[in-house]
Amino acid sequence: MHERLGIVGSGAIACGLAAAAARHGEVVLWARSDGSAQRARAAVEKACGKLSGEVNAEHVSIVQDLDALGGVTAVVEAVVEDVAAKAQLWGALGQVVDDGALLGSTTSSLSVADLAQASGAPERFVGLHVFNPVPKMKLVELAFPAEASEDTRARSVALCEGLGKTAVVVPDIPGFVVNRLLFPYLFSAVALQEETGLPAESIDTCMQLGAGHPMGPLALLDFVGLDVAQAIGDAIGSAVPASLTALVDDGRLGRKSGAGFYAYD
């Protein structure tokens, strides 16, 4: 991989991306707090341990000072899916990242054009929608603002290929391709449960064994995070079922909170 990658964030997507990149060289990951940095270190080590071959988690430097990103040639922001939070962070990154650096966001539902403007350098900006778990999933949806240069487009594809991913260029529309098609289906499974009272296990088993899906729709929603699913539904204009909203209001967000449609240890 020709880029020296900096990652901004410490959640599942950020840590998974760091682990995937660690196979190919040094990575800098920024975390906001001591606690976030500690959790990120544990997550990166766990993800690297699951990868085939020798992947050294020490290739990932975890920092809490944005200035440490000054030497990277590509920076990917992977923080909470909120326009204001991302825009504020891009304002700060503009002060430390080199003028020639490739700028990317892992947004799954927000306008890439809006984020590109917030970055201050839309000609160098790209939306890189990676999928969880990042080390395992091959697809990256690439969405570009109109101002993106040919060099930015070529470097973005090369970055994905360097990470062992398949890049597909998609329109900058809410949900891109995968989420635009996937979440109406997932929400229809929730609506079916509301209508019939079927247990989550029954619906998921039907789709796994009858449609060949590796994970049932309700288990997948728990894996994604019900709050994230709700935000994606709002962004793409797909009606979010009442029972999913109730789970979110109750703090049952899926795997990450220990309970959602299923209970987790």
N, C-alpha and C positions, 0 to 999 in steps of 0.2 A: 504494500500500500504506500503510495507516494505522499499522502498527506500526513502531517502530525496532528492528531485529532484531539480536540478539547471538547468535553461534554459538560453541559451546565444542567445540574439536577442530580437527585440522589434516589429517585424512585425506581420502580421495576424496569421501566424502559431505559432509563439512563444507565443503570447498572448492567443490564443485559447487553446494551450497546457497547459499554466499556469492555465487558468480557469478550464479546465477539471481536473487537478491535485489538485486544491484548495479544491475540495470536500473531499479529502482524507487526507489532512494534509498541512504542511507548504511547501512553494515553494519559491525559490529564482530566480528572473529573472534579468539578467544583460542587461542594455541598455547603448548605447555608449555615449549619450549626455543628457543634461537637457531636450531638446525638445523631444527626443526619449522617455525618461523616463516619461514625462508628457503624451505623446500620449499613451504609453503603459498602464499607470494607467487608463486612460479613457477607453481604449479598454478592459482591464481585467474586470473593473467594469461593462461595458456593457454586456460582454459575461457571467459573473457570474449571472447577473440579468435575463438572458434568460433561465438559467438552472432551471429545476424543483427541488423543495426542497430548503433547506437552504444552500446556497453556499456563504461563506464569502470571499469577494475579499481581505480583510485584511490578509488572509492567504498567499497572494502573496507579498513578500518583493521585491521591485524594487530597484536595486542598480546600481551604476556606477563604482564600484571598483571590478575588477576580483577577488581580494583576498577574497571577501565575499563568493565566491564559494568553499572556502577551506574545509568547513564542509559538503558538500553534498556527498551522496553516489552514485549518478548517475547524469551525466551532459549531456544535449542534446543541441547541437549547431543547431541554426535555423536562420542563417544569409543568406545574398545574395548568390544565386546559382552561385558561382564563385570559382574555385579551389584555386586560389592564395589567395583570401580573407579568405577562410576557413582554408587553410594551415597556414597562418600567425596567425590566431586566435588560432588554435590548438597548435602552438608553445608556445604561451603565457599561454594557459590553462595548459600545461604540467608542468609549474612552480608552480601552485597553487592548482591543484586538487589532492586529496589523491591518493596514489598508488593503492588502491583497488577499486577505483570508476569505475563504468560502464560508458563507453564513447559512445555517440551516435550522429548521424547527421540526420536531417530530409530531406536530399537531395532527390530530386525527379528524378534526371537524371544523376548525376555524379557517377564516379566509387567509390564504397565503399572501394575497396582495396586501391586505391590511398589515400583516406581520412584517412584510417586506418594507413597507413604508416606515414602520416603527423602528426597524433596524438602521435606517438612515442610508442604506446602500442597497436598494432593491435590485440593482444590476448584478449583485453578487449573492442573491438570496435564493433559497430553494426550500420547499416543503418536502421533508423526508418522512413519509408515514411508514414506520417500521411496525412489526407485529410482535406481540408477546406470546411465548418467550423468544426474545430477540435472537439469541444464539442458534435457535432451532429453526425459526421461520425464515423462509428464503425470500419472500417478496418484500420489496420496498416500492411504494407508490411515490413517484416524484411529481410534484406540482410546482410550476414556475410562475412567478409574476410576469407580466408583459415585458418588464424592463430587463429581465435576466439576459445576460450576454451569452453568446455562443460558448465562450470559455467556461462560464458558470455551468451551463448545461452539460458540457463534456466532462468537466471535473466532477460533477455530481454523479453521473453515470459511472465514471471510473472509481469513485469512492465506494459506491455500492458493490461494484465488481471486486474491488480490493477486499471487501469484507465478506466475499463469498455469497453475495446476494444477487437476485435477479431484479433489475430495475425496470419498471413500466411507467412511462410518462402518461399522466392522467390530467384531466381538466381540473382547474382550481374551482371546484364546486363543493358545496357542503357534503361531507362524507366521502368525497372522491368516488371510487368505484366500489370497493369492498364494503365499507360501512353503509353506503347508499343502498346496496342490495341486501346486506346481511341483517341490519337491525330491524327492518320491517318484519322479516321472518322470525327473529328472536322475540319480538314483541307479540307476534301472532301466537307463539307458543304460550306466552304468559296469558294472553286473552283466552286461549283454549282451556288453560287450567282454571281460570276464573269461571268459565262457562260450565265446565264439566266436573270440577272438583278432583280431577285426577292428581295423584301424587306426582311430584317432580320426577321421581325415579321412573315412573311409567312412561311419561312423555319422552324423557331422555332415552330410555331403552328402545322405544319405538323408532326414534330417529337414528340411533346408532345402528341397530340391527336391520332396520327396514330401508334406510336411506344411505347406509354406509358412512355416516358421519363419525369422526373420531371422538367427538364430545357432543352430548346432547345440548339443546338450546338453553335450558335453564342452568345447567352446570357451566356453560360457556358464559352466560351473563354473570354468574358469580365470579368466574375467573377474571373477566374484564373489570368488574366492579360496578355495582348497580348505580352508583352516583355518576360514574363515567358514562354508563349506558343511557341514563336519563339525560345527561348533557348532550350526548350525540343525537338522541331522539329529538330534542328541542332544536338542535342545529339543522337537522335534515328535514324537519317538518313532519316527523312521524309520531303519531299519537302514542304517548307513553302510558301503558296500562296502569290503572289505579292501584293494583296490588303491588306493583313494583315501586311506585311512588311512596306507598305506605311503608314499605320496607326501608327505603332510604330515609324517610322521616323518623323511623324508629332506630336509625343508626345501624341497621343490618345491611351492610354494603357488599356482602359476598365474602370471598376467601380472606381478604385483607382485614376484615373486622371479626372474623370467626363465625359469621352466620349471614345467610342470605336466603335463597331458596332451600339451601342445605345448611346443616350445622357442621362446623369444622373444629377439630381439636386445636 
